[in-house]
């Protein structure tokens, strides 16, 4: 039989493409990230409203939980409070797979603020961009002449993002001048607040900078532990330098940071990290599906493609929801994996048996898993805690969280579990011990 619904399959496929939702998008479903009385965005907005003289807020969650979408909602909420809000994606300014130091981090933050102000107002404080100021600082204070000769203006931004050797040279050259560099960056950001207030004609308006993608800093291979240690040092060893007088800053942070060393927020004026978790798809500390969570994910699909029941049986869609662990990005990906294999109308709507192929494909991407990792995953499945025993194992835990082998949930309190597609493998693993 011919496939007459090919166009509909294509529409569903494209409707589930990964994208950041702007405020007011009709496909947005608040229940995904506003569970019960927990609304991270409302809490951050309230903190900023109450903060006097600037402050720091921290925002975290695993990939796929919708942090960037929620930051857009935060921006809208703050602007409704008459705040002036700037958004910057740090991945456009930093190389996120190498060690980070306070020097290149502050340079990137100040550079991002400088660009955002110039884009909005067509000018910079004192008619000099931060990149120009940084170049002059490195020439006069650190005396690296090549900054002016070879890398003027925006080239510094490009080099910090893509050239590991240049990033390293900046770090090495700045280590003896951290206090001065931080003061220069803080001075620029304070001037930026004054400049914005002048442009807005409001000497008391709140100025907010949203820094996205910090959570994407992650180590690779043999450098992994050094990168994670550098993140800890950034948020603990230099916490006071991440606060900027007059400016309100929201940093996204990696989900492993609270495991690395709890209390980072306390060092920055008491900021408590607000966390996005996977959709409430399971009963508390249980693998049993939660009917309310399944209904939320059906609503998500219906908003994006109202006729989904012509293509999937409800039992099949619910099966994929459970197999995704409530991770929205994973849920969309599993559905999309099912669609190219449809060859004729007799296969539609897809049954639970028909979607197993996509589940197997997704599971295969997480394999193989070393025996020692399976033993750790067993402990997580049993205790619903991270079970991190020493710092040397941190890269492994970060790998679990970054690649969604372990998912974070909240049913009143936070808990963890292994990815549902790995449960059978983890449960079957037998840890051999010496007799």
C-alpha positions as CSV (number, residue, x, y, z in Angstrom):
1,X,0.0,0.0,0.0
2,X,1.3,3.5,-0.9
3,X,2.3,5.9,1.8
4,X,-0.2,8.8,1.5
5,X,0.7,10.4,4.8
6,X,4.3,11.1,4.0
7,X,3.7,14.9,4.1
8,X,2.2,14.5,7.6
9,X,5.1,12.5,8.8
10,X,7.4,15.3,7.5
11,X,5.4,17.9,9.3
12,X,5.6,16.1,12.6
13,X,9.3,15.5,12.1
14,X,9.9,19.2,11.6
15,X,7.6,20.3,14.4
16,X,9.8,18.4,16.8
17,X,13.1,20.1,15.7
18,X,15.2,21.3,18.6
19,X,14.8,25.1,19.0
20,X,14.6,27.7,21.7
21,X,11.1,28.9,22.2
22,X,10.4,32.7,22.4
23,X,7.9,33.9,25.0
24,X,4.4,33.6,23.8
25,X,5.1,30.7,21.4
26,X,1.9,28.7,21.3
27,X,3.7,25.4,21.6
28,X,5.1,26.3,25.0
29,X,3.7,24.1,27.9
30,X,4.4,25.6,31.3
31,X,3.9,22.4,33.2
32,X,7.1,21.0,31.7
33,X,9.3,23.2,33.9
34,X,6.8,24.6,36.4
35,X,6.0,21.5,38.5
36,X,3.6,22.2,41.4
37,X,4.7,25.4,43.2
38,X,8.2,25.1,41.7
39,X,8.9,27.8,39.1
40,X,12.6,28.6,38.9
41,X,12.1,31.6,36.7
42,X,9.6,33.2,39.0
43,X,12.0,32.7,41.9
44,X,14.9,34.2,40.1
45,X,12.8,37.2,39.0
46,X,11.7,37.8,42.6
47,X,15.3,37.7,43.8
48,X,16.4,40.3,41.2
49,X,13.5,42.5,42.1
50,X,14.6,42.5,45.7
51,X,18.3,42.7,45.2
52,X,19.7,46.1,45.9
53,X,22.9,47.2,44.1
54,X,23.3,44.2,41.9
55,X,23.7,40.5,42.6
56,X,24.1,37.0,41.2
57,X,21.6,34.3,40.5
58,X,22.5,30.7,39.4
59,X,20.5,28.5,37.0
60,X,21.2,24.9,36.2
61,X,19.8,21.7,34.6
62,X,20.8,18.9,32.3
63,X,20.9,19.4,28.5
64,X,17.5,19.2,27.0
65,X,15.6,20.6,30.0
66,X,14.9,23.9,28.3
67,X,17.2,26.3,30.1
68,X,17.6,28.7,27.1
69,X,13.8,28.7,26.6
70,X,13.3,29.5,30.2
71,X,15.9,32.3,30.1
72,X,13.9,33.9,27.4
73,X,10.9,33.8,29.7
74,X,13.0,35.3,32.4
75,X,14.0,38.1,30.1
76,X,10.4,38.9,29.3
77,X,9.4,38.8,33.0
78,X,12.2,41.1,34.0
79,X,11.4,43.5,31.2
80,X,7.8,43.7,32.4
81,X,9.4,44.9,35.7
82,X,11.0,47.7,33.7
83,X,14.5,46.1,33.9
84,X,16.9,46.4,31.0
85,X,18.0,42.9,30.1
86,X,20.8,41.6,27.9
87,X,21.3,38.0,26.9
88,X,24.6,36.5,25.9
89,X,25.5,32.9,24.8
90,X,29.0,32.3,26.2
91,X,29.7,29.6,23.6
92,X,30.1,32.6,21.2
93,X,33.0,33.9,23.3
94,X,34.8,31.0,24.9
95,X,36.3,27.6,24.0
96,X,34.2,25.4,26.3
97,X,36.2,22.2,26.1
98,X,39.4,23.7,27.7
99,X,40.2,24.8,31.2
100,X,38.6,28.1,32.2
101,X,40.2,30.7,34.4
102,X,38.8,33.9,35.9
103,X,40.8,35.9,33.4
104,X,39.3,34.6,30.2
105,X,35.9,34.2,31.8
106,X,35.6,37.8,32.9
107,X,37.0,39.0,29.5
108,X,34.3,37.0,27.8
109,X,31.5,38.3,30.1
110,X,32.6,41.9,29.7
111,X,33.1,41.5,25.9
112,X,29.6,40.0,25.6
113,X,28.1,42.9,27.6
114,X,30.0,45.4,25.4
115,X,28.7,43.9,22.2
116,X,25.1,43.7,23.5
117,X,25.1,47.4,24.5
118,X,26.6,48.5,21.1
119,X,24.0,46.4,19.3
120,X,21.2,48.0,21.2
121,X,22.4,51.6,21.4
122,X,24.9,51.9,18.6
123,X,27.6,53.1,21.0
124,X,29.8,52.0,23.8
125,X,30.5,53.6,27.2
126,X,33.0,56.4,26.8
127,X,33.0,55.4,23.0
128,X,35.4,52.5,23.6
129,X,34.4,48.9,23.4
130,X,35.6,46.5,26.0
131,X,37.7,44.7,23.4
132,X,39.6,48.0,22.9
133,X,40.1,48.4,26.6
134,X,41.3,44.8,27.0
135,X,43.8,45.2,24.2
136,X,45.2,48.4,25.8
137,X,45.3,46.7,29.2
138,X,47.3,43.7,27.9
139,X,49.7,46.0,26.0
140,X,50.3,48.5,28.9
141,X,50.0,46.3,32.0
142,X,51.0,42.9,30.7
143,X,53.1,44.1,27.7
144,X,52.0,41.6,25.1
145,X,52.5,43.7,22.0
146,X,50.9,41.3,19.6
147,X,47.5,42.2,21.0
148,X,47.6,45.5,19.2
149,X,49.6,44.4,16.2
150,X,47.9,41.2,15.3
151,X,44.6,40.9,17.1
152,X,42.6,44.2,17.2
153,X,39.0,44.4,18.3
154,X,36.8,41.5,17.4
155,X,39.6,39.2,16.5
156,X,40.3,38.7,20.2
157,X,36.8,37.4,20.6
158,X,37.3,34.9,17.7
159,X,40.7,33.8,19.0
160,X,39.4,33.2,22.6
161,X,36.6,31.0,21.1
162,X,38.6,29.0,18.6
163,X,42.3,29.1,19.3
164,X,43.4,27.0,22.3
165,X,47.0,28.4,22.1
166,X,45.8,32.0,22.3
167,X,43.4,31.2,25.1
168,X,46.3,29.6,27.0
169,X,48.6,32.6,26.4
170,X,45.9,35.0,27.7
171,X,45.6,32.9,30.8
172,X,49.3,32.6,31.4
173,X,49.9,36.3,30.8
174,X,47.0,37.3,33.1
175,X,47.9,35.2,36.2
176,X,50.1,37.9,37.7
177,X,47.5,40.6,37.0
178,X,44.2,38.9,38.0
179,X,43.2,41.7,40.5
180,X,43.9,44.4,38.0
181,X,42.1,42.6,35.1
182,X,39.1,41.9,37.4
183,X,39.0,45.6,38.4
184,X,39.2,46.7,34.8
185,X,36.3,44.4,33.8
186,X,34.3,45.4,36.8
187,X,34.9,49.1,36.1
188,X,33.7,48.6,32.5
189,X,30.6,46.8,33.6
190,X,29.8,49.4,36.2
191,X,30.2,52.1,33.5
192,X,28.0,50.0,31.3
193,X,25.2,50.1,33.9
194,X,25.5,53.9,34.1
195,X,25.5,54.2,30.3
196,X,22.4,52.1,30.0
197,X,20.6,54.1,32.7
198,X,21.5,57.3,31.0
199,X,20.2,56.0,27.6
200,X,17.0,54.8,29.2
201,X,16.5,58.1,31.2
202,X,16.1,56.2,34.4
203,X,18.9,56.5,37.0
204,X,17.6,53.6,39.1
205,X,16.6,51.0,36.5
206,X,17.9,47.5,37.0
207,X,20.3,46.3,34.4
208,X,20.5,42.5,34.0
209,X,22.9,40.3,32.1
210,X,21.9,36.7,31.4
211,X,24.9,34.5,30.7
212,X,23.9,31.2,29.0
213,X,25.9,28.1,28.1
214,X,28.3,28.1,31.1
215,X,26.9,24.7,31.8
216,X,28.3,23.4,28.5
217,X,31.9,23.7,29.8
218,X,33.1,20.1,29.9
219,X,36.3,18.2,29.7
220,X,37.3,15.7,27.0
221,X,39.7,12.8,27.3
222,X,42.7,13.1,29.5
223,X,42.0,16.8,30.1
224,X,38.6,16.1,31.6
225,X,39.5,16.4,35.3
226,X,41.5,19.5,34.8
227,X,38.6,21.2,33.1
228,X,36.1,20.2,35.8
229,X,38.6,21.4,38.5
230,X,38.9,24.7,36.7
231,X,35.2,25.2,36.9
232,X,35.2,24.5,40.6
233,X,38.1,27.0,41.0
234,X,36.2,29.6,39.0
235,X,33.0,29.4,41.1
236,X,34.6,28.8,44.5
237,X,38.1,30.2,44.4
238,X,37.0,33.4,42.5
239,X,33.4,33.6,43.5
240,X,33.7,37.1,44.8
241,X,35.0,38.3,41.4
242,X,31.8,37.0,39.7
243,X,29.8,39.6,41.5
244,X,29.7,43.0,39.8
245,X,28.5,46.1,41.7
246,X,25.3,47.6,40.2
247,X,24.8,44.7,37.7
248,X,22.5,41.8,38.1
249,X,23.9,38.7,36.6
250,X,22.3,35.3,36.0
251,X,24.8,32.5,35.3
252,X,23.8,29.1,34.0
253,X,26.1,26.6,35.7
254,X,26.8,22.9,35.0
255,X,24.6,20.4,36.9
256,X,27.7,18.7,38.4
257,X,28.8,21.9,40.1
258,X,26.6,21.3,43.2
259,X,28.2,17.9,43.4
260,X,31.7,19.3,42.9
261,X,31.3,21.4,46.0
262,X,27.9,22.5,47.4
263,X,27.6,26.1,48.4
264,X,28.9,28.1,45.5
265,X,26.0,30.5,45.7
266,X,26.8,31.3,49.4
267,X,30.1,32.7,48.3
268,X,28.3,35.1,45.8
269,X,25.9,36.7,48.2
270,X,23.7,33.7,49.1
271,X,22.5,32.8,45.6
272,X,20.8,29.4,45.6
273,X,21.1,27.5,42.3
274,X,17.6,27.1,40.7
275,X,17.4,23.8,38.8
276,X,15.4,22.5,35.9
277,X,14.7,18.8,36.1
278,X,13.3,16.1,33.8
279,X,9.5,16.1,33.4
280,X,7.6,14.4,36.3
281,X,7.2,11.2,34.3
282,X,7.6,8.7,37.2
283,X,6.2,8.3,40.6
284,X,8.4,9.4,43.5
285,X,11.7,7.4,43.6
286,X,10.0,4.7,41.4
287,X,10.1,3.4,37.8
288,X,6.3,3.4,37.8
289,X,4.9,5.9,35.2
290,X,3.0,9.0,36.5
291,X,-0.3,9.5,34.6
292,X,-0.1,13.2,35.1
293,X,3.4,13.4,33.6
294,X,2.3,11.3,30.6
295,X,-0.5,13.7,30.1
296,X,1.9,16.7,30.1
297,X,4.0,15.1,27.4
298,X,1.0,14.3,25.3
299,X,0.0,17.9,25.6
300,X,3.5,19.0,24.4
301,X,3.1,16.9,21.2
302,X,-0.5,18.0,20.7
303,X,0.6,21.7,20.8
304,X,3.2,21.0,18.1
305,X,1.2,18.5,16.0
306,X,-2.6,18.2,16.9
307,X,-3.2,15.2,14.7
308,X,-0.5,13.0,16.3
309,X,-3.0,10.2,17.0
310,X,-3.2,9.5,13.2
311,X,0.5,8.6,13.4
312,X,1.0,7.0,16.8
313,X,-1.2,5.0,19.1
314,X,-1.4,6.6,22.5
315,X,0.2,3.5,24.1
316,X,3.1,3.9,21.7
317,X,3.6,7.6,22.4
318,X,3.4,6.9,26.2
319,X,6.0,4.2,25.8
320,X,8.3,6.6,24.2
321,X,7.6,9.2,26.9
322,X,8.6,6.7,29.5
323,X,11.7,5.6,27.5
324,X,12.8,9.2,27.3
325,X,12.8,9.5,31.1
326,X,10.8,12.7,30.8
327,X,13.7,14.5,29.0
328,X,12.0,16.6,26.4
329,X,14.8,16.6,23.9
330,X,15.2,12.9,24.2
331,X,11.4,12.4,23.8
332,X,11.4,14.4,20.6
333,X,14.4,12.5,19.3
334,X,12.8,9.1,19.9
335,X,9.6,10.1,18.1
336,X,11.6,11.4,15.1
337,X,13.7,8.2,15.0
338,X,10.5,6.3,14.4
339,X,9.3,8.2,11.4
340,X,11.7,7.4,8.5
341,X,11.0,3.7,8.8
342,X,7.3,4.1,7.9
343,X,6.8,2.8,4.4
344,X,3.0,2.5,3.9
345,X,-0.2,3.5,5.5
346,X,-0.8,0.0,7.0
347,X,1.9,0.8,9.6
348,X,0.0,3.7,10.9
349,X,-0.8,4.6,13.6
350,X,2.5,3.1,15.0
351,X,2.0,0.6,17.8
352,X,4.2,0.0,20.9
353,X,6.0,-2.8,19.1
354,X,6.7,-0.6,16.1
355,X,8.6,2.0,18.2
356,X,11.0,-0.5,19.7
357,X,13.4,0.0,16.9
358,X,13.9,3.6,17.8
359,X,14.4,2.7,21.4
360,X,17.0,0.2,20.5
361,X,18.8,2.7,18.3
362,X,18.9,5.2,21.2
363,X,20.1,2.6,23.6
364,X,22.9,1.6,21.3
365,X,24.2,5.1,21.3
366,X,24.8,4.8,25.1
367,X,26.7,1.5,24.8
368,X,29.1,0.0,25.5
369,X,29.3,0.8,29.2
370,X,32.3,-0.4,31.2
371,X,31.5,-2.8,34.0
372,X,32.7,-0.4,36.7
373,X,30.4,2.2,35.4
374,X,27.5,-0.3,35.4
375,X,28.3,-1.0,39.0
376,X,28.1,2.7,39.8
377,X,24.8,3.0,37.8
378,X,23.4,0.2,39.9
379,X,24.1,2.1,43.1
380,X,22.4,5.2,41.7
381,X,19.4,3.1,40.7
382,X,19.2,1.6,44.1
383,X,19.8,4.8,46.2
384,X,18.6,7.5,43.9
385,X,21.6,9.6,44.8
386,X,24.7,10.4,42.8
387,X,26.9,8.1,44.9
388,X,30.1,10.1,44.1
389,X,32.7,8.7,46.4
390,X,35.8,10.8,45.5
391,X,36.7,13.7,43.3
392,X,38.7,11.5,41.0
393,X,35.5,10.0,39.8
394,X,33.9,13.4,38.9
395,X,34.5,13.2,35.2
396,X,32.5,9.9,35.1
397,X,29.6,11.5,37.0
398,X,29.7,14.5,34.7
399,X,29.7,12.1,31.7
400,X,26.6,10.4,33.2
401,X,24.8,13.7,33.6
402,X,26.0,15.3,30.3
403,X,25.0,12.3,28.2
404,X,21.8,11.6,30.2
405,X,22.8,8.1,31.4
406,X,21.5,9.5,34.7
407,X,18.5,11.8,34.9
408,X,17.5,14.3,37.6
409,X,13.9,14.4,38.9
410,X,12.0,16.3,41.6
411,X,9.0,15.0,43.5
412,X,9.1,17.4,46.4
413,X,12.9,16.8,46.6
414,X,15.6,16.1,44.0
415,X,16.5,12.5,43.2
416,X,18.4,10.6,40.4
417,X,17.8,7.5,38.4
418,X,19.4,5.8,35.4
419,X,18.1,6.3,32.0
420,X,15.0,4.1,31.5
421,X,16.5,2.5,28.3
422,X,19.5,1.3,30.5
423,X,17.5,-0.1,33.4
424,X,17.4,-3.7,32.1
425,X,21.1,-3.7,31.4
426,X,22.0,-2.1,34.7
427,X,19.7,-4.4,36.7
428,X,21.2,-7.5,35.0
429,X,24.8,-6.5,35.7
430,X,26.5,-8.7,38.2
431,X,29.5,-7.2,40.0
432,X,32.0,-10.0,40.5
433,X,33.9,-9.9,43.7
434,X,36.8,-12.0,45.0
435,X,35.5,-15.0,46.9
